[in-house]
Amino acid sequence: MSEGLAQDARPTDKVGRVLYWLSELLALLGGFVVAIMAITITVNVTGRATNISSISGIIDMIELGTCTAVFAFLPYCQMIRANVIVDFIMSKTPTRAKTACDLLGNAMYLFLGCLLTWRLILGGHDMYKYNEMFATTELPRWYSFPYAALCMFLLIAVTAYTVWRSIEETKQGRFFDPSLNDDNEEVNVRGIVD
């Protein structure tokens, strides 16, 4: 599962590399947004503490920034096996059992990702239809929904890829990332034990 995951463990096939690159780029955007939010909050708190001024609509901006950051990190976390995993239960089990559990978890996550994307699109449509606005800035709330839906579509693609990866790993009884295997046997780029 996630123990010992090497930082340079990247997919070697074309689809995996493209998905990895897209999810990494999106995660960098999310990190940039978190940094901007931290600066904005610091400026706001400092301004309020010194009675200079505060930023109008900061709650709305932080809500949009949080949405942007959270959706940006999901595909990358799934790609590098860094989503929430409970390892202590599986730490002593054989690799094939771990890969089978990864397969089950990835399949459930794929189902939930599709369900959430469907509901997110319907929710965004309702926000647009009823012209719901943020209270302070009076920006339409639906503005963030197309971005979130695109992030979720990438998450679905990444999760479908990880389901395929887990199927292949379960068939072979080996993780593609050699650092995750019980005996650290090397696995070549096609996922076959050398």
Secondary structure, 3 states (H helix, E strand, C coil): CCCCCCCCCCCCCHHHHHHHHHHHHHHHHHHHHHHHHHHHHHHHHHHHHCCCCCCCCHHHHHHHHHHHHHHHHHHHHHHCCCCCCCCCCCCCCCHHHHHHHHHHHHHHHHHHHHHHHHHHHHHHHHHHHCCCECCCCCCEHHHHHHHHHHHHHHHHHHHHHHHHHHHHHHHHCCCCCHHHCCCCCCECCCCCEC
